[in-house]
């Protein structure tokens, strides 16, 4: 539905800025200049094809169609969508294409009883957005579906508390959610709602089908009844003590502390949430899903699907535990007013349980998006369904929802890949919507921290394997260290160099004198980009962010090592080839970072003077080995400008103080006239840097961990259990190290081993030989096996091993009296993925993570 018309602005093809439009919502007139940029893969195959269909522009000043089609950048071939959230759906809906990769992405539907906090965002919506943007940038046919989950007990409870109707409370919070996700630049294809006619129709049809197939039973049961409310109590109207873990405020459907599923009658000392009184047991009738009968085919599906490798380990563990314990019949109806009606005589005052119909919301929201929704949801041969969620939502997506779909005996598209997060904690506390703890989505935009910094921080700190912590100091360190000093520094240096030294035009990159260096850069980038693509395909978004930043570190090293400012004076042609390759890397970086920081990627493209499609991965990834060929000679760049700013310690302290306590406490302080956003002066503060400060926090940054190679090894002359090794750690002479590895490693295994050493231990004499470092090894839980902590391939001797989130400098020499290593060591462990970690964060070099060969869950010392 695109009508291309002449433009009155006389600008080169592809950079007309006369009209702004959403690339997936274009329903009106747009100029021919922007056709290649705004025509997404949603309809025609390329912008050039659309232009050909439309015919040439009818004004003299516009370039010819051939110029657009064969312009400096093959925009049509590089088409990728990275639009902002759609409002009401695109004019040409995304549909699967036979023979292409069709990816259907869902994120767990956020519930509308409160404002989402940062833990909710990274748990599903933001993570799914990052992956959806990546898929589009690779050219995959991608549909990202989400919406608010609005039915159920929590809505009725909140509406009663606020004195409004359920519809009013849902309207209010749906708008809040939509606004927050819009600010966070979430690129839904549709962000819908569950209270729709489509939801009612599809839920009831599925229910009737599985009932006809014999997988639903009507049963009489005892249920808690409130005499005060004169009604049966749905599970979330009941609270009490969890029989599993003893948590005193567990809900009637699930314990928030141990995450075990419950029935209201399981609770110890149950009480009505609305009145606080103790309910009584009475008899009623409900519908039950016969999960035991569905269990064999469900287990077969779980085995076959998880074997494809697309399930995160935490998601698989939860699922296996449920299946191992044996499935029980689950009640799928509730005594509520707000929900999908149960289409059975005698059930007029009951609705479906929200976790029976909530997952069906993905389907009904898609049906609101397109009448051809079955092309996505009943097309298992051509569609890959990828679902994102927090760990508490796993059973409903891997047990209940697929069991329901299997029970229909219809060809539904079922989940193939699942990405499950652990919890994001807040400054030694737990994010909590109910208690108002942490930073909430509507707070973030008031911090004066750009949205892309928030996105990058949350995604690079994503709790993929175990819980992670949000810390203001860590956000500051990532912004100032990784984004400003690394990523932004390289791009700004390159763009300013081209603007100042080459009049803003890309020089010729083919000079023979510069090809060897350019080829080295391409060779260095290839494994980094390959690792990035592998991580993103596996939805390891933290690793993807790390590899994107590794590419910019490579660029900084190249710019510095080649000394372009000096080469310019002696060999301008060679300098031209080098800076052309750097400009190509800038374009590559814009594509790599786009899923994480879309507006930053767009700003980089603008500074390069190209469209966002020109820097999409589907174009640039093929040219990684030849970065000087990514942007052609003679191209005029835009205006360079810094991408990031410094976040000061004063800002961080102010924000930490501002968001301390719960929302209720903060509101109380504001009402009392207290200055929440300022820190008082005086002694006792915890500010100050690490490194040389002897009172700095004790963490892994205090250790000087270096990559090394064992170059010589011999038996200790005075101790049969000790080796004496020479370890090259990049210094003038090797370090002499004494280690007790004789019973675990042969001399042959020791010699040439790539290792990590603690290089700032105080030298100590062991049986007459002075040891100048400590070699890090992992040991199995029973102590029977010991393995080296191995640095990643390509890490040079002397490379520092660090941990993200702990940016301090190491002590010059660890003071034995302070027992720093002894304090740090208990948190040095190996993960199930055989990665060496500190507090769950990998030990890293720019080349990758440190690993062990086979010991999972081992201690490192």
N, C-alpha and C positions, 0 to 999 in steps of 0.2 A: 504494500500500500504506500509506495513512495512515488511522489511526483517531483521530478527534477526540473528546475527552472533556472534561467540565467541569474547570475549574481551581479550586483552592481559594484562589487569590490574587485579591483584589478590586482590579484595576488597570485603567486605561483600555485600550481595544482597541488592539492592535498593540504594546504595550510590556511584555507579561507576560514576566517573566524567570524564571518558576518552573521551566522545563524547558529544557535546552540540548541541541540536536541539530544534526547536520550536515544542511544543506538538501538534499544529494543522497544521503544515506544513511539517511533516516528509514525505519525498519522497525517502529517501536514506537508506543506511545500518546503522543500529544502533545496539549497543551491547545488549545482552540478560539481562545484569545486570540492564539496565535502562528501560527495557520494561514496568514494572509496573508503572513507573513514567511518561514516555512519551506517552504511549498509552492512549489517552483520550477517552471520551465517544462518540467521533465522529464516531467510527466504531463498534468495538466489545464491549461487555458489560463490560469487565474487563481486566486488564492486565494479570491476571492469565489465563483467557480464551484464550487470544492471545498466551500466551506461550504454552498452551496445544495444540493449533492448529499448532504451529510452530514445536513442538517437543523439546526434551531436548537438551541443549548445548552439543557440541561434544568435549569439552576439560575437562581434569581431574580436573583442579583447580576450575571450576565453581560449585556452589552449585546445588543440584538436583532440579528438577522442583517442587517437593513437598515442598522443603524448601522455594522456592519463593512463592508458593501458600499459604502456611501456615506459613509465616514469622511472625515476631513479630507484624507487622501491616498488617491488611487486606487491602493492598493497592488497590486491584481490587475493593473491595466493597466501598472504599473511593474515587473513582475516581472523580476528578473535574478539569475542565480546567481553567487555569488562564493565558493564554498565552498573549504575546505581540501582537500588531496589525498584522493581517495577511497581507501578501504582495502577492496579486494575488489569494487568496482563498485557502482553505485547499484541500488536495487531496481527502478526503472523506467528501463531504458536509454534514452539519447538516440538517437533514430532520425530520419532525414531526413523532412521533410514536403513533399509536393508543393506547389509554388507559393510556398514560403518560401525564404529564403536559408539554405542548409545549408552550414556551414563545417567541414571536416575538417582539423584541425591536427595536425601531427607535429613533433617536434623530434628531431634526430639521436640515435639510441640511444646513450647513454653506455656506454663499454666498462668492464668490471668488473676491470681489472687494477690499479686504484689509486683513491685518493680524489679526487673532482673538485675542481679549483681554481676560482678566480673567473673565469678566462678560459673554462673549460669551461661554467660556469653562464651567462654572458652570451652565449656563442657560440650556444647553442641553447635550453636548457631555460627559463631565465628570460625570454628574449625571447619565446618562444612563449607562455609563461604570460601575459605582459603583453598580448599580442594576443588570446589566448583570453578573458581577462577583459573586454577592450574589446568583443569581439564579443558576449559574453553581455549586457553592459550595454546594448548597442544592441538587444537582443532577437533576435539571430540564433540559429538553431538550431546549436549549437556542440558539437563533440566534440574533445577534446584527448587524444591518444594518445601514450604514450611507454613506455619500459621499458629494461631493461639488455640490452646485446648481450653474450652470454656465450660463444659458441662461438669457436674459432679458436686460432691458435698462441700468442697472448699469454697466454691462460688456461692452456694446458698449461705454458708456460714459468714462469709465476708459481706454479702449483701445484707444479712440480718444485722451484723455489727454496724454497718454504715447507714442503715435505715433506708435502703433503696432496693429496687428490683434487681433480679439476677441479670436481666438484659442491660440495665444501666451500669452495673458494675463491670460487665464484660465490655461494653462499649468504651468505658473509661480506660480500662487497662489495655485493651487492644490498641487503642490510640497511643498510649504511653509506650508500649512495646514497639509499635511501628516506628514511632519517632526516634526511639533509641537506636534501633537497628539501621534506620536511615542515616543517623549521625555516624554510626560505626561503619558505614559504607558496605552494608551487607547486600550482596547482589542476588536476592531471590528472583526467580522467575515469577513466582507468585507467593505472597504472604497472605494467607487466607484465614478462615475461622471455621470452627466445627459446627456452630448452630446454623445449619443451612438445610434447605430441602434436599440437596444432594446427599448430605450426611444421613439424614433420616431414611431416605429411600435405599441407599446402598447398605447401611447397617441392617435395616430390616430384611432386605433381600438376602444378605449373607446369613443372618440368623435363621430365616425360614428354610434356606437350603441345607444348612448343617443339621437343623432339627429334622427335616425330612430324611436326611441320610443317617439318622440315628445317633448323632453325637451330642444331643442335648436332652437332658432329663428334667422333668418337673418333680421337685421333692418338697416334702414338708420338713421344716427345720425350726429349731428354737432360735429366737433372735431377741436381742435386748430391746426393751420397750421403755420409753420414758413416760411415766404417768403425768409428769409436769407438762410435757409438750403434747401428750395424748397421741403419740405416734411411735412407730418402730424407728429405731435409730440406724441409719446407715453407718458403715464402719468408721468413717472419719468424724462422726459425731460422738464417738466413744474414745476416751483416753484412759490409760492406766499403766501399770507396771509390766514391762516386757518379761515374759517367762523365760526368754533365752539369755538376756544379758542384765536384767534388773533395772534397765532405764525406766525412770518413774513417769515419763511423759510420752510414752509410746502411743502411736495412733492405732486405731482398730484394724487397719489394713497392712501397716508396715511400721517397723521400728526404725526411726531415723538414725539411731546410734549403731545398731548392728546390721541394719538393712534386711533383716529376716521378714518374710511375708507372714502376716498374722490374720486371724479372724478375731472379731471383737470379743467373742467368748473365750479366747485364749488369754486375754489380759487378766492380770491379778489386780484386784480391787478396781474394777472398771467404774467409770463415772461419766455422766452425760456432759459433754463439752459445753453445751448451751446453758445448763442449769446447775451443774456441779453436783447433782444428786445421783444416787446409785440407781441404775436402771434394773428392771426385773426381766426375767425370761418369759417369753410367750411364744406361741406357735404361729407360724406363717408359712407361705409357700413361695418358692423361688425357682428360677431356671438355673441349671448347672451344666457347665461344659464338661463333657466326659473326656478329660485328658488321658486317663489310663487307657481307654480304648484307642485313642489316637497316638499313644506313646510309641508303638513299634515303627510306624511310618515317620513319625517325628524324629526318632533316633536315627533312622536311615537318612533322612534329609540332613540332620545335623552333621553326621559323619561325612557325607558326601560333600556338603558345602564347606565345612571347616577345613577339609582336606585340600581345598584349593588354595589355602594359605592367606585368605583375606580377612581372617578373624584375629583381632588382638588377643593376646594371651589372657588378659583379665576377663574379657567377654566370654572366652571359651571356658575358663575355670568356673564362672558362675553358672553357665549353662550345664556343664558336666555335673556340677554339684546337684543341681535340681533333678537331673535325669537319674543320677546315682541314688538319690534319696527316694525316688519313686514319685510319680506325679499323682496328684489327687484331684478329684472332681472339684471344680471351682465355680462358686456362685457368680453368675454374670448379670444379675438383676439387683436393683436396690429400691428401697422405699424412699424415693425422692420425687420432687416435682420438676426439677430442672435437668432435662436429659432427653435422650431419644426414647419415645414411648415403646413399650413392649407390645407387639401386635398379637396378643393372645387374650381371649375372653377371660375375665377375672383378674387381669393384670393392669387394669386401667390406671391404678394409682402407683404403678411402678415404672421405672425407667431402666435402661441398660447401665450396667456398671461402667464407669468411665474407662477402665482399662480393658474392657471388651471393645468399646467403640472408638477409643482415642486413636489407636494405630490405624483404624479404618479412615480416620481423618486425613491421612496422607492421600488416600484414594479420592475422597470426596473433594478435597481442595484442588486436586488435579482436575477433577471433573468440572469444578468452577472455572478452571483455567482454559480447558478445551473440551468440546464435545467428543473429541477423539481420544479421551483418556484411556480407553482400553488398549490403545496402541502402546501405551507405557505400562499399564498394570496387568494386562493379560497377554504378554508377549515375552515369555521367559527365554526364548531362543535368541532374541535380538537385543534384550535390555539387561544391563548390569545395574542392579540395585545396591547402592552403597548408603549405609545408615550411620549417623553420628549421634552419640548420646553419652550421658554420664553413667557410671557403673550401676546406679540404683535403678536405671531403666532397662537393664539388660534382659531380665526374665520375660518382660512383656514383648520384647522384640525377637527373642530367640526361642521362646517357648509358646506363649499364648497366641501371638499374632500368626506365626506360621502354622500352628496347630489349627487355628480357625480356617486359614486359607486351604490347608490340606483337607480339612473336613468338608469343604464345598465340592471337592473332586473336580474343580475347574482349573484351567491353565493359568493360574495367577503368577505374576512375576514376584518371586520371593527374594528376600535379602540374600545377596551373595557375599558381600563384604560388610564388616561391622567395625567401627572405630570407637573405642570406649575410653573415656578418660577417668582418671581417679579424681580426687578432690583438690581444688586450689584453696589453700588456707590463707588467712589474712594476718600478717604480722603476729605470729604465734597464737592466733585464734582461728576460729572457723567461720568462713563466710556463712551467713544465715539470713534468709529472707524473713523468716518468722521473727527472729530476734533483732533484725536490722543491723547486723554486724558486717562491716566492710564498706567497700566503695561500690555504689550502685550505678547502673548505666546512665541515669540522668545526672549523676554527680560528675562523671568523667569530663563532660564537655565544659564544665565550669572550672576546671583546674588550669586552664591556659596551656595544657599539654596537647599538641596536635593529635588528631585521631590516629594517624598512621603510627605514631610512637606508641600509643596504647595498643594498637593491633600487633605491632611487631613484638612488644614486650610480652603480651599475653600468649602469642603463638610460639615465641622462642622459649617460653617458660611453661609450655603446655604440660599438664600432668599426665603423660602418656603411660608411664609404667608404674609410678607411685605418686603419692600426694606431693605437690610442690607448694612453695610459699610465695605469696605476693609480698614484696617488701619495697617500700618507697626508695630506699637506698639502692636496691638492685635495679629498679626502673631508671634511676639517675645514672647508674654505672653503664647500663646498656645503651642509653641514649648518648651519653657523653663519650663512651669508649668505642662502642661498636658502630653506632650510626654516625655520630659527628666526626670522630677522629679517624675512623676507618672508611666506612662506605661513603659518607658525604665528602670527606677530605679528598678522596681519589677523584670523584666526579668533578668537584669544584676545581681541583688543580688542572685537570685535563681541559675542561671547558674554558677556563680563564687563559690557559696557555694558547689554545687555538684562537681565542678572541684577540689576545694581545700580540701574538707573534705571527699569526697567519691571517690577520684581518677577518677572522671569523669564518674562514673557509677551510674545509677539510683538504689537506695537502695530498699529493700523490703518494700512495702507499706502496708503490712497486719498486722503489729504489733498491738496487741490488745490495748496496752496503748495509741496509737495515734488515734484510730478509732472515739472516741467521737468528738475530734477537727476536724478531717477530715470530719466527717458527718456534722458538723456545717458549715464548709466551703462550702460543696456541697449544703446544704440547703440555704445558703446565695446567692450562685451563680444561683440557679434555677430561681428565679423570675427575676433576671437581664438578663439572657439569654432569658427567655421567652419574656421579654419586648423588647429586641433587635430584636428577630425574628418577633414580632408583628409590630414593627416600620419598619423593612425592607420590610416586605410583603406589608405594606401600602405605601412604598416609602417615608417614613419620615426619610430621610437620616441623618438629623441633630440629631434626637433622637437616631438613630442607633449608631452614633459616641459617643454620650453621654453614652449610656449603655455599649458600649465596654470599654470605659475608667472607667466606674463604676466597671466593673469586675476587672480591674487591681488595682483600689483603694482598693477593697475588699482583693486582694492578699497582698498588702502592709500592710494593717491592720492585716491580719492573721500572716504574717511573723513577724511583730513587737510585736503583743500581745503574740504570742506563744514563743517568745524569743528563736529561734532555736539555736542560738550560745551557750546559756546556757544549753538547753536541751541536746545538743550533749555531754556535759561533764558528765551529770548524767544519761541519758537514751538514748544511741545511737539508740536502736531499735525504740523508740518512735520518735526520731528525723528523722530517716529514713522514717517513715510513713508520717510525716509532710512534709518533703522536696519532697517526691514522689508526694504528692498531689499538691504541688506548681509547680512541673515540669509539671504535667497534666494541671494545669491552664495556664502555659506558652503555651502549645500546643493549648489549647482552645483559648487563646488570639490571637495566630497567625491566627486562622480561623476567629475570629470575626473581626479582623482588616484588613483581606486580601482584601475585596472590596474597602477599603479606601487607604491602603498602601501596594500594592502587593509586591514590592521589599523588604520592611521591613518584611513582613510575610515570604518571602522566606529566608531572613537572619535568622529569628528566627528558621525556620525549619532546616536550616543548622547547627545552634548552637545546636539544639536538636539532630542532627545526623539522621534526618528523611527526607522523601520526602515531597513536598508540598501537595501531595494527602493525606498524613497521618494526616495532621492538618485541612483538609477540614471539614466544618460544618456537612456534611452528616455523618461523622464518629463521631466527638467529641461531637455533641449536645446530643447524646443519653447517654453520660457518664458524664454529668454535675454533677449529684448528687453524683457520685463516682469518683472524680478527680484523686484519687490515682491509678485508674485502666486504665487511658488513656495511660500511657507509662509503659511498663512492667519492672519488676526488672531485673537488669543486663545489661540493654541497655547502650551502650557507647555513650555519648554525643559528640558534636563537641567542637570547641574552643570558649569560651565566649568572647564577645567583645561588647563595648558600641554601642547602636543603634543610638543615637542622640548626638549632640553637642550643646553647649550653643550658642545662637545668642546674640551677645553683643549689648548694647545700641549704641555704636559707629557705628556698622554695620547698625543698623536700621536708625540712623540719616543720614548716608551716602546714603543709598538707598532712603530715603524719598527725600533728596535733589537731588539725581540723576534723579528721575522720576517726579520731580516737573514740572508743566506746560505741554504743549502739545509736541508731538514728533517734531513738526516744531520748537518750541522754544528751545527744547533741542539740536536739530541739529544746530540751529543758535549759541547757546552758545559754542558748541564744535568747530564750525568753527571759532568762535571768540577767541578760545584758553582759554576759561574759564574752571575752574576745577569744573565740575558739581557734582562729587562724593564726595566732601569734604565739611565739615561744618566749617565756619570761627569761630574763637574764639571771645570772647567778651561777654558783658552783653546782657540780653534780651532774652536768649534762653528759651525754654519751657521744658527743661529736668527736671530730678528729679523724685523721687518716690512719691507715694501717702501716705495715712495713716497719720503718725505723721506730715507731711508737711502741715501747715495751708494754704499754697497757692496752694495746689494740685488741679487739675481739679475737678469741682463739678459734681460728678456723683453718681450712686447708691452704688459704693464701699465704699463711705464715711459713709454709714449707717450700723450699726451692726444689721443685721436682724437675729433673732434667732427663732428656733422652740420652741414652748411651749405648755403647757396644763393648762387649767383653772381648778385649784383644789378647789377653794372656791369662792363664789360670794354672795354679799349682796347689798341691797339698801343703797345708801349714806344717812346718817342720816340728812344731811343738804341740800340735793338736790334731788328732786323726779325724775329728768331726768338722774341721774348718777348711775352707778354701781361701787362698789369697789371690785376688783377681786384679788385673789392670783393666780399668773401664774408661774408654774414651768418651768424655762428655763435652767435646768441642773446645777444650782448653789446650794450652801449649803442650802439656804432658798429661798422660792418663792418671786418673785417680787410683790409688791403691785402696782396695776394699776387702775387708775380711767378712766372710759369710758362712753360716752353718748349714750349707746345702749338700754336704758330702753324701748323706743318706738318701737324698732325693734326686740328685743330678750327677751324671758322670762328667768327667773332664771334657769329653767330646761334646756333650750337650751344653756345657757351659761356654765353651770357646766359640766366639762369633755370635753369641746370643744378643738379641736386641732387647734392651731393658730400660726401666725407669728407676732412677735413683733419687734419694733424698740427699741433696748436695750441700745442705747447710747444717748437717749434724756436727756437733763439736767433735773434732778428731779424738779417737779413743784407742788406747793400746790394748790389743787382745792377744794375750800370750806372747807379748814381745813385738808384735807387728802393729803399727799404727794404722787404723782404718779411717779413711777420709770421706766416707759416704755410707749410705745404707741402701742396699738393693731391695726394691719392693717386690714382694711375691704374694700370691694368694694361696691360702691353704684350705683344704676341704673341711667341712664341719667336724669330721672325726680325726683330722690331723694326719691322715694317711697319705695325702697327696699334696704336693706343692708345685705351683707353676709360676713362671715369670709373669709380671704385668708387662705386656708387650706394647710398645708405641705403634701408631699406625704406619703403614708403608709410606715411604717418602719423607718421613720426619728426620731431619738431620740431627746428628749428635750435637748436644748442647741446646736443642730446642726446648723451651720451657713448656711444661705440662701444667695446664690450669683448669679451673672449674668455673663454668658460667655462674654468675651470681655472687662470686667471691673475688672481687677485682683487686684486692690489696696486693702490696709488694711483700716479698718474703723477707724474713729476718736475715741479717748478714750471717749470723751464727745463732742457732737455737740454744737458748740458755737451759742447760739440763735441770736447773732448779725450778724453772717455770713449768717443766713437763708439758711443753706445747704438743710435741708429737704424741705423747701418751693420751692427751685430751682429744686429739684429732682422730687417732687411729680407730676407735670403735665405730666411727661412721664411714670408714673405708671398707667397702664391700663389693662383691661382684654380683651383677644382676642375673636374672634368668636368661638374658640375651648374651651373657658372657662379657659384659662391659664392666670395666673397672669404674666404680662410682664413689663419690663422696656425698652423703646425704641424698642419694638418689640421682645426683647429677653426674654425667660422665666426666672422667678425666680426659682432657682433650689437648690436641695440638691443632694448628691450622689445617693439618692434613686429615684429621679425623679423630676418632675416639680410641682410647687405650683398651685392650682386651686381654682375656686369658683364653687358653685353649679349650678347657672343658669344665672348669669348676664354677658351678652356679651357686649363688648364695654363700660364697666363701668369704673369709675375712682376709684383709690385706694388711700386711705388716712388713 
